[in-house]
Amino acid sequence: MITKNILTLPKNDNTCGWIKQLPLRRGQPPLSGKQQADWVVLGAGYTGLATARQLSILHPQARIILLEGQNAGEGSSGRNSGFLVDSILNEGHFSASGLAEYRKKYEIKHAGVLAVRQLVTELGIDCDLEASGKYHCTALKSNEKKLKNFSKLLTELELKHKIIEGEELHQRLGSSYYRMGLWTEGGIMLQPAKLARGMVENLPEQVELFENTPVLNWRKLSNSGGYQLSTPSGQVTCEKLIVTVNGFMASCGVKTNRTFPLTLTAGLTRPLTDEEDEAIGRPAAWGVLSAQSMGATVRLTKDRRILMRNTAEVWPSINMTFADLQARKANHLNGLKRRFPHLGEDLFESTWSGTICISGNNAHVFTEVEEGMYAAGCYNASG
């Protein structure tokens, strides 16, 4: 029996602006002693929370344990930019098979958006959800062709969209920074930490959540089958294991040759004053994704805050220190000033980090790794 040690554990900073808006919650205690379960789900972000919920529906008599290394829903799931997207930027297909593949991916993502909306409605989760579409924008003339090709693709799929330029784009965003934008109807904005918290607070009774329970190592049991996971104060044996740690997948020894994490940082401002809001024209809330790969993501929220996510780095330790974050805060301020030069420099209330998971072929991981062990993750920053 080979024991696989977890190489890097989550160590999230406590400065995320989304999470700081939430009321304090008394967490579930860590796992202790020896436990036995039918299913163990490792990682309590969106994927783990949804997986545990679905398992309770499919296997109503099973014991389901959900393990989280820190606070449930407060890792990358509560730290992202808050976009639900069904169509992602594509420069255009070059064959009938390319169009068919994009259509299939679109249908999957669209189904995911509908599933989240249904969950939010059924559970009564207040997550500031706004179904107002999204923008793909560029400040570079060289990227305009990407948006035009994307428009052709969306037209073939009969998806509602519009290319916007000049003064109309300026009025919609309150910024003259961008040369061209492409609005798509299917985008949804929400407060990501509120969605994650709502999923945590509405877990089925059948799901046993243990927080602040990092898994130090795991091994497959050769005699009886199943898996054994060790934590700082306990041990759990299960028949089946589902790994839903996304950016920490390779650290867990899963798909190490296919996936790797990127560490991103973002900043969130205080609410704009009436004078500041007036200076940018009081536009309706919006969300902008860059036409450039890994370019800046920007949002103006309904409560008049500006989100700026404009760093993405290969960071070997994955987690960032306070000093690391302070160094990147200047990047967020620079990005803000380029888009809104008339706003002041005292706007940012918080700067934080989070991870995404990337694969070499832009494909997700959704698989049976080996008998009784499954993995879901590696979303390539598109959900």
Buried (B, 14 or more C-beta within 10 A) or exposed (E): EEEEEBEBBBEBBEBBBBBEBBEEBEBBEBBEEEBEBBBBBBBBBBBBBBBBBEBBEEBEEBBBBBBBBBBBBBBBBBBBBBBBBBBBBBBBBEEEEEBEEBBEBBEEBBEBBEEBBEBBEEEEBEBBBBEBBBBBBBBBEEBBEBBBBBBEBBEEBEBEBBBBBEEEBBEBBBBBBBBBBBBBBBBBBBBBBBBBBBBBEBBEEBBBBBBBBBBEBBBBBEEEEBBBBBBEEBBBBBBBBBBBBBBBBBBBBBBEEBBBBBBBBBBBBBBBEEEBBEBBEEBEBBBBBBBBEBBBBBBBBEEBBBBBBBBBBEBEEBBBEEEBBEBBBEBBBEBBBEBBEEBEEEBBBBBBBBBBBBBEEEEBBEEEBEEBBBBBBBBBBBB
